[in-house]
């Protein structure tokens, strides 16, 4: 791809300027606060190469920002807003508005964002395409607990990201604990709970960056060796967002250790298939667990994953020989050349 001269280019940075969220736990806002740090770093990097940065921080209402985009649209928008007005269900609406305004933007479009937010729907499509994903069921609020006899199981909100709703009690071993965890999800997130077979092997992730045929980056792995024995080997909300805590120290992200060639090929093939099936673009991350026979199972497809320099995407890019500014510009390049849709 021919490199764009960014000197004088107008790059809008779209993000949620209000950290409060409309549901879940108060701590969930930590993920939004982390985005503000990424915004500041992106602003600095873009100005360093001569770009004209347009700040598009979304406040209590969207009208002001949308009017500004309509009057003086930038050349491209770096879309870092995953919870407009503090509500993750509104995430697809901003890309839709940008398309109506004919403004190019980074990352997944409205349909892919809406699809990937509903984990069970993604799993249905993966299964239909022959891509392994752990067995699951969905429990709607005010509905009886369905029959389930696969233990251990992990319980998550069906439509949240950033590990919201996941803690050391998310892995359950009997029906009583399952019921309590499902009710907790219903009460706090006001949405269905996803109950999934817990696959207890290695946790791996594959990041992809690019266009129709993306670049598959070297896989990463979560090192659980420092996790206390009384805690499940999962990436909880505290592990992801509370730096220095026990679960943060017990979930060290590293380059993937040695893998059999067949497993490495399966990770690559499944990640590319997940990219196509969900319609994500520019950048994404696919999370996997290996079972006792070293078979990879897709857990989630993450459109527009965390873009901060210390997140998994950036680490994978660095393992492939790049730096964070190069990653930022590669994503912007794809968006600019694709155009508004």
N, C-alpha and C positions, 0 to 999 in steps of 0.2 A: 504494500500500500504506500503510495506517495505521501510523504510527510507534509502536513499543513503548516504554513507559516502562521503562528498564533499571534505575532506582533500586531496589535491593534484590533484583533478579533474580540467581539463582545461575547463573553461566556457568562450566562446566568447560573447562579447556584441556588437551587430550589430546596428548601428544607423547612422542617417544622420548628419555628422559633419558640414554641411553647412546649416545655418538657412534660407537662401533666397529661395523663391519659384518662380516657373516659371510663375504663373498666379494668378489672384485674387488681393487682396489688400496687400500693404506692411505690414499691421498689422498682416496678417495671419501667418507671420513667428513667432509670439509670441508662437504659439503652438509647433513649432519646438524647440524654445529656452527652453521651459519647459521640453521637452524630455531630453535635455542635463543635466538638474538637476536630472532627474530620473536615467540617466546613472551613474552619480557620486555617487548617493546613493546606487545603485545596486552594483557598483564596491566595495564600502566600505563594504557593508554587506557580499558580497561573500568572500572578503579577510579576514574578521573577522572569518569566519568558515573554513579557510584554503584552499579555492579554488584558483586555479591559473587563474587569469582573463586575457583574451586576448582581447585587445582593437581593435575593428573593426569599427572605425569611417570612414564612406564613404565620401570621398572628391569629387572634381570636376569630377572624373571618377572612375569607379568601378574596373578597371582591377587590381590595386594593391591589394585591399582587396580580390578579388576572387582568385588571384594567391596565396596569403598567405593561404587562406582556403584550396586550393588544395594541397599545399606543407605540411602544418602542421595543419590538421584539429583538432579543439577542440573536447572534448567529447560531448558538446551540445552548441547551440547558443541561447542566449536570444535575440530574434528579436524585436528590438524597432524601426525599420526603416519603417516609413509609407510614406516617400516621398523621395525615392532614387533620387539623383541629383536634389532635389527640386521639383520633379514631382510626385504627388500622383497617376497618371496613371501607374507608374512603380512599384507600391507597390508589385504586385504579382510576379514580376520577380525575386526578391531576394530569396523567398522561393523556386521557381522553380530551381534556380541555386544551392541552398543548397541540394535539392533532387538529382540533377544530381551528386553532389559531395559526396552524401551519408553522409551528416552531419545532425544529428538531430537538430531541432530548435523548439522554442516555438511558440504557436499560430496557427492561421488558415493557411491552405495551399493555393496554388495559386488560385484554382477554387473558394473557399469560399471568399477569399479577392476580387476577381474580381466581383463576384456576389453581395456582400454586398456593394460595392462601387456604384452600380447602384440601387438607392433606389426604382425606379419604378419596376424593375424586381423582387426585393424582395417582394414588395407589391403584384405583380401579383401571386407569388407563395404562399404567405400567404393567399390571397383571395381564390385561388384554393383549399387550404387545409381547408377552412372554418374558418380561423383565422381572427377576425375583424381588419380592418385597414381603416383609413379614406379614403373617396372618393378622387380621384386624376385625374389629367391629366398631360401630359408632353408637353411642348411647345419647339419645336426645333428652333434654330436660323434661321432667314430668312423665317419663316413660319407664316401664319396668326394666330392671337390669336383665339383659338377655343371658341366655345360657353361655357360659365361657368356662373352659376347663384346660386352658393352656397356661402353664405356670413355669417361670415367672412371667408377668405381664408388665407393660409400662403404660401409664395413663397420661395423656396430654390434652390440652385444649385442641380442638380440631382445626382452629383457624387462627392461631397466633404464631408469631415467629420469635426470634431472639431468645429462645428457651424460656419464654414467659410461661409460667404455670408448671415448670419442671423443677422439682427439688428432690431431696434425698428420700422422700416418701412416695415418689412417683412410680417406683418399681414395687409391685405388690405380689404376694405369694399365696393369697387365699381370697375367697369370695368376700369375706368381711372387710378386708382392707381395700379390695376393689370397689366395693359399694361406697366406702367412706371417701375414697379419692375421687370417684366420679361425682359424688355430691359436692365435693369441694370445688371442682371445675365448674359445675353448673352454677354454684352460688357466686363465685368470684368473677367468672368470665361471661356468664349468661349466654352460653353457647354449648353445643354438644361436646362430649368427651370422646376422644379416640383411644380405644383400648387395643393394644398391639402386643403380639408375642415379643418378649424381650430376647433379643439375640445377643448372647453374652460374650462373643469373641472380640477381636480387634476392631476398633473404630477408625475408619479411614474416610478421607474426603478427597474429591477430585474437583479442581477448579477449571473453568473453561473461559476463554476470552476470545471474542472475534465475531465473525459474521455467520453466513449460512453454514460454513464448515469451520467451526471454531478451533482455536489452538487448545489442545489438552495439556494442562500443566502437570508437572510431577506431583504425584499424590502426597498428601499429608496424613499424619496419624496423631491420635491422642494417646499420650503416654500416661497410663493410669498407675504406674508403679508406686507413686507416692501417695495414692489414695488410701486413707485408713480402711482397715478391713471391715469395719462396720458400716461402710457407706457403699452404695452401688456405683459401679464404674460407668457413670453417665456424665454428660456435660449439662449440669444444672444451670439455672439462672445465676446463682451465686458464683459458680465456676467461671461463667462467661463475663460477669460484670462486676464482681467484688474482688478487686485485685488484692493479692496478698493473703487471702483467706485460705482455709484448709482445702476447700474444693478447687480453688484456683490452682494451688500448688499441686493438687492431685490430678490435674488434667493438663499436663504440659503438651502444647502442640509442637510436633517435631516432623521432620521429613520421614516418610514412611520407611519402616525397616524392610529388610529383604522380603520379597514376595515371589512365589513360584511364577514362571512366565505365564501360565494359564490364568492365574488370578489377576496378574497385571493386565492382560488382554481383556479379561472380563470387566474389570473396573473401567477401562477406557471405552469399551464397546457399550456398556450400560450407561455411562455418563453421556456419551454422544447420543444414544437413543433417548435418554431422558430430556436432553436439550431439544431434540426434534419434537418429541411427543408433547412437551409443554409449551413450545413456542417461545422460550426465553431467548434473549439476545444480548449482545455486547459483553456481558459477564454473568456468570452463575457459578454455583457450587452444588455438587451432589454429594450427599452424606451416605455412608455405607457402614454396615457391620458385617463381620465374617462370622459364620457359624462354626461349629466344632469340626466340620469337614472342609473349612477354609473357603466356603462358598460365599460370595458377596451378595448382600441383600440391600437394596436401595431403601433408605429411611425417608429421605426428603429431597426435594429439588428446591433450591433456594435462589430465586431471581434477585438481582440487585443485592448480593450479600454485602456484609460490612466491608466498607472500602478503606477503613483506617489502616495506617502503615503497619500496625502490629496484628492485624487480623489474618485469617487463614488465606484469603485471596492474595494479599500482598506477599505473604511468606512464600506461597507457591510461585508467584511471579519472580521473586528474588531467586528461588531455587533454579529457575529457568534462565537466570542471568540478567534480569532486568532490575530497575529501581522503581520506587514508588511513583515518582513523577512520570516515568515512562509508562507505567500502568494507567495512570490517570489520563494521559494524553492518548493512549491507544483506545481507551473506551470512548473518549470524546471524538476521536477520528472516525470510529465506526458510526457513531450517531450523526455526525456532520455529513458524512458521505451518503448515509442512507436517506437523509432528508426527514421531513416531518412525520412520515409513517413507515 
